[in-house]
Structures are given as structure tokens and as C-alpha cells.
């Protein structure tokens, strides 16, 4: 029986209930992939390089001949790997055998070969037309959709992420940019976080998050960010959309925000804090940098964070004054403390 092929739009809808298999090389997969996809590489990184060279320097036929023995040696292990994934997937519904959705880079020979093998073995297999390249085009298109957004802003230490998490518990649609980026946005944002994804992987995860949150009724809440979050960038169309959306701006006393930062960052090791401080030395100034680092060395974290929070407040105000104001409606939220439950409630009252 011939393996069915579907386009990317149908793939996105249908594959959510099946098993997505990416047969590209480990290096291709590790760089970026469909967030829920499993990697079942037809060729290793080295094998792919050899076959690619053969294709370019000799011919398509020569490349196929070079690849066939490699594929043959892996058939059994591939089937056994898929069986384990299938067994895991069926734990909650033993009667249903999930469909396998398979792709390579362009929807060509690699995915066709593995699809044939799994089809012969008895699985229902569907191949993505256009492969991962078609998927990437779909991802980029998601950032041009005119979503209804509401932006949560505020000075550093206002607990914006925690408020968004509370809103999500209350069934609001929320995009956690910092969570997807594995970074909290400042020079200290990488401390305690997992390694950041590639730009491509960040975009893939963000596109799926937008898709899911847009299914709900009502606007999508998103935190006010600079376009750069650590090493990744918010896609420009989405960033412009954020800049032109209503912004709910938190104003919380300095001392409250300082205590919140002390609680969050005071637990990290001194060396990480000093390294992060040195990254902003040019803007912070030599004397302030030296003073802040000395406080960190002495374990005087509140004194160090006092200097750093003053810097971030001034830097924010400087950027606002330097650049043209964004075309957004600013709705102030005045609160006496950093309290996600309280401040989420204030936002709810303003949105009734």
C-alpha cells in the first residue's frame, strides 16, 4: 500500500494525536525540530556528509547505492525503536494504534525510505509533503498573523512572569517568552536556566505556543520584552505587534521589587552573579561595577542588587525617552507589593 502524503496545514492539525518522526541526522535535529518530534535518523552526521558528497560529485544513483547498505543495517533497530515509542504512546489508550507522521528535510528519499519500512511492518504512516522546509515556512507565517494581544509591562522585579503564570491558571491565554527562551531577559537572565535554544528552535516552539493560545477565546497575554532575549530574538513581525498592543504597566515600590529580586537571585553562587555584573560594566560604570562586585564577594546581596536595580530602572527610562514612544495604549496598574495573586486580580478587574 502506498504511503499517504499530506500538506503542512493538515499535518499540523492531524499529527498532534500521533507520533511525529524526524528522520534527519542528529545534527539537523539538535539544531531545531518540530517540538514534539522524535528523532529516528536514517543516517548519522558522518554518513549524511559522505552521501551528500557522493550525490554532488558523482550522481543521485551513486548516492542511493552508498546509502542502501547503511539503511539495511538499521532496519531492525529502527522498527524496535518505533515499537517502544508506540508502546509508550498506547499506555493511556491500549486499543488505539497511533498514526506515524514522518518527515525529512524536503520530504524526499530519507523520509520515503523509512515510511516504506514502517508501512511494510504494518504501521499507518503519513509523510509530510515538503518536509521540514515546509514546516519552517509554516512557522514563519505564524508571526504575521494579527493576534489580539495584551502586553504586561513594568520595571525590573515586578514579578511579571509570575503574574502571567497566575493568569494562565485562571484560563487566560498566555505566551511565556522567557520560558521558551530559557532566559529572563537581563544580563542575569541566564543564571539558573537551561541552555538557550537555537533561534530556529525558539521560533518553532513560539509558533506552536501561539497556535495553541490562539485557539482560546480572548486576547493573548504576553510580557513586555526587548526584542532580544539573551541570544534569541522575538521575530520582528510579532515584536511590532507587541509594540502596537495595549500595555498594562505595573508600578510597584522600589523596595518591594528589590526584596523580590533578592529572594530570586540571592540563592545563586557569587561567581555567576559577578560574571553577569561584569557583562554590563560599560553601561553600569567602573565604580558602580566595582562596588556591586565587592558587595557580592562579601555576601551583601541586598546592597549589590540595590545598585543593579537602580541601574535597570534608569536604563529603562533612558530607552523610553530616547526612542519614539510605541503606538500603544498604556494602562497603569498601581500596586503596593510584588504579589502575583493580588496583581493578577487587579488586571482582571481592569478587564471586566
Secondary structure, DSSP 4 states (H G I P E B T S, - for coil): -PPEEE-HHHHHHHGGGSEEEE-S-HHHHHH---TTPEE--SS-HHHHHHHHHHHHHT-HHHHHHHHHHHHHHHHHHHHHHHHHHHHHHGGG-TT--PPEEEE-SSSSHHHHHHHHHHHHHT--EEEETTHHHHHHHHHHHHTTS---EEEEEESTTS-HHHHHHHHHHTT-EEE-HHHHHTS-SSTTTTTT-PPPPPHHHHHHHHHHHHHHHTTSSSPEEEE---SEETTEE--HHHHHHHHTSEEEEEEE-HHHHHHHHHHHHTTS-HHHHHHHHHHTHHHH-HHHHHHHHHHHHTT-HHHHHHHHHHHHHHHHHHHHHHSPPPS--EEEEEESS--HHHHHHHHHHHT-
